[in-house]
Amino acid sequence: MSILLLESLHADAEALLAQHGELLRAADPNAPPHETGAELGAVQAILTRGRGRIQEPLLARCPQLRVVARAGAGLDNLDTAAAKRRGITVVFAPGVNTATVAEHTLALMLDLVRGVTAGAVQVAAGRWEERARYRGNEIRGLLLGIVGFGHIGRRVAELAAAFGMRVAAAAHRDRAVPPPFLRLPLDELLAQADVVSLHAPLSPATRGLLGARELARMKPGAFVVNTARGALIDPQALREALAAGRLGGFAADVLDPEPPAADDPLLRLPNVVLTPHVASLTAATYRALCVETARNVLAVLRGEAPAPQSVFTGGA
């Protein structure tokens, strides 16, 4: 019996998996199935993180496959519908990265609104006199508009409220938005918010959620923060809004595509702060994501019940 890793996991997670079967490693996480560099006939589990894609052609080449997993919260890199058709269990780790992604979101928001990175770059370049033109603000009293009110969105709301921000959410109808937070339709939220923070999952319905129309509805000088998925924002519309000065700035830990091209104009704008998709990669959270996912995969392989929240039960 074999377990295929499309990407490396924390060493503790790999050690757990190795106790159950031979670990195979894909030469390239996004290679076609016939180019994975692994013998797939005996594979009973496939695990990935954020880059490796588990799609139907790969599933079809693994006749003994019983479980596929992502050591993370999102499932846009797994073909969940194909897995369901084939009776393959889908495991992921919702909620494990809530605290660390929420913290990273607040860090980006503070950096962007207060101009921390921009000021540090000026000092490093010997331009201390730039302080005379400082226009940073404080987030206290600003209206934060949260798009997507799952585990992470709600924790961001709690942290933002502790900083004195007012918080409104555009949430799926199944998500409760408790007081003191407000629920607003997306169009109203965009028109009123000083800062918009994205926390929605990526799906066909949410791809390009912020396009030219939505960005045009935002208050002049408002900020956008994205720690969810890069493809939630129309990239051309975002760059045009920044170039035109309609947005006060943009901060993100995710982009579409990743990494950005060397000539991407976002890399040259002083009011843009980008980090390389590291919000979940703190030592404690990275280990927890990988180890919890490995344990639940092994539960499936042993015929035991994995943690209920770790099993994806939807169809897509």
Backbone torsions as a table, in degrees:
resi	resn	phi	psi	omega
1	MET	NA	138.7	-175.6
2	SER	-126.5	152.8	174.8
3	ILE	-123.5	124.7	-176.9
4	LEU	-98.2	126.0	174.6
5	LEU	-105.1	117.3	175.1
6	LEU	-77.4	-24.1	175.8
7	GLU	-141.8	159.2	177.3
8	SER	-67.2	152.6	174.8
9	LEU	-119.3	174.1	174.7
10	HIS	-56.2	144.1	-176.3
11	ALA	-56.4	-35.9	179.1
12	ASP	-65.1	-37.9	178.6
13	ALA	-68.8	-41.9	179.0
14	GLU	-64.5	-35.9	178.5
15	ALA	-64.8	-40.2	176.8
16	LEU	-61.4	-46.7	-178.3
17	LEU	-64.9	-37.9	-177.7
18	ALA	-65.4	-22.3	177.3
19	GLN	-70.8	-18.5	-175.2
20	HIS	-102.8	-26.9	-178.2
21	GLY	-171.1	174.1	179.5
22	GLU	-71.0	132.1	177.5
23	LEU	-89.9	125.0	174.1
24	LEU	-108.8	144.7	-177.5
25	ARG	-122.9	130.3	176.6
26	ALA	-72.2	137.5	178.6
27	ALA	-65.4	-32.6	-179.7
28	ASP	-141.5	125.2	-176.1
29	PRO	-62.0	-20.5	-178.8
30	ASN	-116.2	17.8	177.9
31	ALA	-69.6	151.1	172.6
32	PRO	-57.6	155.5	-175.4
33	PRO	-53.3	-36.7	-177.8
34	HIS	-77.5	-3.3	179.9
35	GLU	-117.8	18.4	-179.4
36	THR	-69.5	-17.7	-175.8
37	GLY	78.2	13.9	-177.5
38	ALA	-130.1	149.0	172.8
39	GLU	-81.8	119.8	-168.4
40	LEU	-97.7	-9.0	-173.3
41	GLY	-61.3	-32.4	-177.0
42	ALA	-101.8	6.6	-176.4
43	VAL	-72.6	125.4	177.7
44	GLN	-109.5	-13.0	179.1
45	ALA	-147.2	143.3	175.2
46	ILE	-128.0	130.1	178.4
47	LEU	-123.4	146.1	177.2
48	THR	-144.7	173.5	172.3
49	ARG	-113.0	-109.4	-175.8
50	GLY	-103.6	-22.2	-173.9
51	ARG	-95.7	-43.4	-175.7
52	GLY	-67.4	133.1	-176.8
53	ARG	-105.6	129.6	178.0
54	ILE	-107.2	99.5	-174.8
55	GLN	-116.9	171.3	-173.0
56	GLU	-57.9	-39.5	178.4
57	PRO	-58.3	-35.5	177.3
58	LEU	-71.5	-41.8	178.1
59	LEU	-59.0	-39.9	-176.6
60	ALA	-65.2	-23.8	-177.8
61	ARG	-92.5	6.4	-179.0
62	CYS	-123.3	81.1	-173.3
63	PRO	-63.5	-21.8	-179.1
64	GLN	-100.0	8.8	-173.7
65	LEU	-64.3	131.4	-179.5
66	ARG	-118.2	-25.8	-175.6
67	VAL	-152.0	140.0	171.5
68	VAL	-122.6	150.3	-173.2
69	ALA	-148.9	149.0	170.0
70	ARG	-120.7	125.9	175.7
71	ALA	-79.8	72.3	-177.0
72	GLY	178.9	-177.7	-174.1
73	ALA	-96.0	-33.1	-178.3
74	GLY	-85.7	157.0	-178.2
75	LEU	-126.7	18.8	-177.4
76	ASP	-70.4	-13.0	176.5
77	ASN	-97.7	9.5	174.6
78	LEU	-119.3	137.0	175.0
79	ASP	-84.3	85.3	-174.8
80	THR	-67.7	-32.8	179.5
81	ALA	-66.1	-42.8	178.6
82	ALA	-64.7	-39.5	178.2
83	ALA	-62.7	-41.7	179.7
84	LYS	-63.4	-42.2	179.4
85	ARG	-60.5	-32.4	-176.8
86	ARG	-93.7	3.4	178.8
87	GLY	71.0	27.8	-178.3
88	ILE	-98.4	128.9	178.8
89	THR	-70.9	137.9	177.5
90	VAL	-110.3	121.6	-178.8
91	VAL	-114.6	140.2	174.4
92	PHE	-148.2	-170.4	-172.6
93	ALA	-133.1	63.9	-179.8
94	PRO	-66.8	139.1	175.5
95	GLY	89.3	-19.7	-176.2
96	VAL	-67.1	-35.5	-176.7
97	ASN	-97.2	13.4	-175.5
98	THR	-56.8	-53.4	-173.8
99	ALA	-63.5	-44.8	-174.3
100	THR	-71.8	-37.8	177.8
101	VAL	-69.2	-37.6	177.7
102	ALA	-63.3	-43.5	177.0
103	GLU	-60.3	-43.9	-179.1
104	HIS	-63.8	-37.4	177.8
105	THR	-60.7	-46.5	178.7
106	LEU	-65.2	-36.6	178.4
107	ALA	-62.6	-44.5	178.5
108	LEU	-65.0	-40.4	-179.8
109	MET	-62.8	-47.0	178.8
110	LEU	-62.7	-43.6	179.9
111	ASP	-59.8	-47.6	-175.7
112	LEU	-66.1	-49.7	-174.9
113	VAL	-70.4	-36.8	-178.5
114	ARG	-90.1	-9.9	178.4
115	GLY	71.8	36.6	-175.3
116	VAL	-65.4	-53.8	-178.9
117	THR	-63.3	-42.5	179.6
118	ALA	-58.8	-42.7	178.8
119	GLY	-67.1	-39.0	178.9
120	ALA	-63.7	-39.3	177.8
121	VAL	-64.0	-40.6	179.4
122	GLN	-63.7	-43.3	179.6
123	VAL	-64.1	-44.0	-179.8
124	ALA	-61.9	-29.1	180.0
125	ALA	-89.0	6.2	178.5
126	GLY	78.3	22.4	-176.3
127	ARG	-109.1	53.1	-179.9
128	TRP	-56.1	-31.7	-177.1
129	GLU	-64.8	-12.5	178.2
130	GLU	-62.4	-17.1	179.8
131	ARG	-59.8	-23.8	178.8
132	ALA	-67.2	-19.6	-179.7
133	ARG	-108.9	15.6	-178.1
134	TYR	-63.8	131.9	-179.3
135	ARG	-128.9	23.6	179.5
136	GLY	-65.2	158.6	-179.4
137	ASN	-125.5	174.7	171.8
138	GLU	-108.5	151.8	-176.9
139	ILE	-82.0	-17.2	177.7
140	ARG	-56.5	127.4	178.4
141	GLY	90.1	-14.0	178.2
142	LEU	-75.5	155.7	175.8
143	LEU	-93.4	118.6	176.4
144	LEU	-95.8	124.4	175.6
145	GLY	-103.3	116.3	-177.9
146	ILE	-102.1	125.1	179.2
147	VAL	-105.6	104.9	-174.0
148	GLY	103.4	114.7	-171.8
149	PHE	-120.9	50.4	173.0
150	GLY	-83.7	-154.3	-177.7
151	HIS	-54.7	-49.5	-174.7
152	ILE	-71.9	-45.6	179.9
153	GLY	-57.5	-41.1	-179.8
154	ARG	-67.9	-40.1	179.2
155	ARG	-66.6	-37.7	175.3
156	VAL	-60.6	-41.4	178.5
157	ALA	-60.0	-43.3	-179.6
158	GLU	-63.9	-44.3	179.8
159	LEU	-65.9	-42.1	-179.6
160	ALA	-63.4	-39.7	178.3
161	ALA	-62.8	-35.8	178.0
162	ALA	-65.2	-25.4	176.4
163	PHE	-86.1	-0.3	178.8
164	GLY	90.4	13.9	177.2
165	MET	-81.5	150.5	166.7
166	ARG	-86.5	143.9	-172.2
167	VAL	-130.1	131.2	171.5
168	ALA	-127.5	151.1	-177.6
169	ALA	-131.0	138.8	167.1
170	ALA	-102.1	106.1	-170.1
171	ALA	-123.4	154.4	172.4
172	HIS	-57.5	148.2	-175.8
173	ARG	-59.3	-23.3	179.7
174	ASP	-82.5	-7.7	-178.5
175	ARG	-96.9	123.8	174.9
176	ALA	-74.8	143.2	174.9
177	VAL	-120.4	95.7	-173.2
178	PRO	-76.9	154.7	172.2
179	PRO	-60.0	147.9	10.4
180	PRO	-89.4	9.6	-178.2
181	PHE	-78.6	147.4	-179.3
182	LEU	-99.4	149.3	170.1
183	ARG	-103.6	128.2	178.3
184	LEU	-132.2	146.2	168.8
185	PRO	-59.8	152.0	-174.7
186	LEU	-55.2	-45.2	-177.9
187	ASP	-60.6	-41.1	179.4
188	GLU	-69.1	-39.9	179.0
189	LEU	-60.7	-45.3	-179.4
190	LEU	-62.9	-36.8	-177.6
191	ALA	-72.5	-24.4	-174.1
192	GLN	-104.7	-26.2	-170.5
193	ALA	-72.9	142.5	170.6
194	ASP	-83.4	-31.9	177.3
195	VAL	-133.2	132.3	175.5
196	VAL	-113.3	125.6	-178.9
197	SER	-119.8	126.8	-174.5
198	LEU	-94.5	129.4	178.6
199	HIS	-141.5	25.0	179.3
200	ALA	-86.5	150.6	173.3
201	PRO	-71.5	156.6	177.5
202	LEU	-88.4	126.9	178.1
203	SER	-149.6	171.5	175.5
204	PRO	-55.4	-31.6	-178.7
205	ALA	-75.8	-25.8	-176.1
206	THR	-105.2	-8.0	177.9
207	ARG	-61.0	129.0	-177.5
208	GLY	67.8	28.8	-177.7
209	LEU	-55.7	-40.9	173.5
210	LEU	-100.7	101.8	176.7
211	GLY	-110.9	-164.5	-177.1
212	ALA	-60.2	-41.7	-179.0
213	ARG	-63.0	-47.2	-176.4
214	GLU	-67.4	-41.8	179.4
215	LEU	-65.4	-33.7	179.0
216	ALA	-68.4	-23.8	179.5
217	ARG	-77.8	-17.3	-175.6
218	MET	-71.4	153.9	177.7
219	LYS	-60.2	140.3	174.5
220	PRO	-56.8	130.5	179.1
221	GLY	86.3	1.9	178.6
222	ALA	-71.1	160.9	-176.6
223	PHE	-112.4	150.1	175.7
224	VAL	-121.9	133.0	176.5
225	VAL	-125.2	133.7	-178.7
226	ASN	-133.2	111.5	173.4
227	THR	-120.8	20.8	-177.3
228	ALA	-101.7	-83.3	178.3
229	ARG	-142.4	135.9	-177.2
230	GLY	-59.1	-36.4	-174.6
231	ALA	-74.4	0.5	172.8
232	LEU	-68.5	-18.0	-177.6
233	ILE	-115.5	134.7	172.7
234	ASP	-67.4	114.4	-171.8
235	PRO	-63.7	-38.5	-179.4
236	GLN	-68.3	-41.5	179.3
237	ALA	-63.7	-39.1	178.5
238	LEU	-62.6	-48.2	-177.9
239	ARG	-64.1	-37.4	178.7
240	GLU	-67.6	-40.0	180.0
241	ALA	-65.6	-38.4	177.7
242	LEU	-69.3	-43.7	-178.7
243	ALA	-63.2	-33.8	-178.9
244	ALA	-81.2	-7.3	-179.9
245	GLY	79.1	14.1	-179.5
246	ARG	-75.1	-30.5	178.2
247	LEU	-98.3	144.6	175.8
248	GLY	-73.4	-26.3	178.6
249	GLY	168.7	173.0	-176.4
250	PHE	-142.2	134.2	175.5
251	ALA	-132.9	139.6	-176.8
252	ALA	-155.5	151.2	170.3
253	ASP	-107.0	-3.3	-177.6
254	VAL	-135.4	144.5	178.8
255	LEU	-138.9	166.7	173.2
256	ASP	-134.2	108.7	1.7
257	PRO	-85.7	173.9	173.2
258	GLU	-120.5	134.6	-9.7
259	PRO	-73.5	165.4	178.9
260	PRO	-70.4	156.4	175.3
261	ALA	-65.0	150.9	-177.2
262	ALA	-61.2	-26.5	-179.1
263	ASP	-99.7	14.5	179.1
264	ASP	-62.8	125.0	-178.9
265	PRO	-60.6	-22.8	178.0
266	LEU	-58.7	-31.2	-176.1
267	LEU	-71.9	-13.0	-175.4
268	ARG	-110.4	-1.0	-176.1
269	LEU	-89.5	131.1	-177.7
270	PRO	-69.5	-19.1	-179.4
271	ASN	-102.2	27.7	176.5
272	VAL	-124.4	130.6	177.5
273	VAL	-122.6	119.7	-177.4
274	LEU	-124.3	136.9	172.2
275	THR	-121.2	153.8	-168.2
276	PRO	-87.5	57.2	176.1
277	HIS	55.6	56.2	-175.2
278	VAL	-118.9	5.9	-173.6
279	ALA	-57.8	-32.3	-178.8
280	SER	-97.4	4.4	-171.3
281	LEU	-97.1	19.2	170.0
282	THR	-62.6	153.9	-172.9
283	ALA	-56.6	-46.8	-175.8
284	ALA	-67.5	-44.7	-176.1
285	THR	-71.8	-40.0	178.5
286	TYR	-59.1	-44.4	178.4
287	ARG	-63.3	-45.1	-178.3
288	ALA	-62.0	-43.2	178.3
289	LEU	-57.9	-46.5	-175.7
290	CYS	-72.8	-46.0	-176.2
291	VAL	-67.6	-44.0	179.5
292	GLU	-62.1	-42.2	178.9
293	THR	-63.5	-43.9	179.0
294	ALA	-61.0	-43.3	179.9
295	ARG	-62.0	-40.5	-179.6
296	ASN	-72.3	-34.6	174.1
297	VAL	-62.7	-45.5	179.8
298	LEU	-63.8	-35.2	176.8
299	ALA	-59.7	-44.2	178.4
300	VAL	-61.7	-45.1	-177.5
301	LEU	-65.3	-29.1	179.4
302	ARG	-87.5	-0.9	-177.5
303	GLY	78.6	18.4	179.2
304	GLU	-100.5	169.9	-179.2
305	ALA	-88.3	119.8	173.3
306	PRO	-72.3	169.8	176.3
307	ALA	-56.1	129.0	-174.0
308	PRO	-55.1	-39.1	-177.0
309	GLN	-70.6	-13.9	-177.5
310	SER	-86.6	-9.7	-176.2
311	VAL	-100.0	122.0	178.0
312	PHE	-78.8	125.6	-174.7
313	THR	-111.7	-2.0	179.2
314	GLY	-77.1	-176.3	-176.9
315	GLY	-107.5	-9.4	-178.6
316	ALA	-155.0	NA	NA
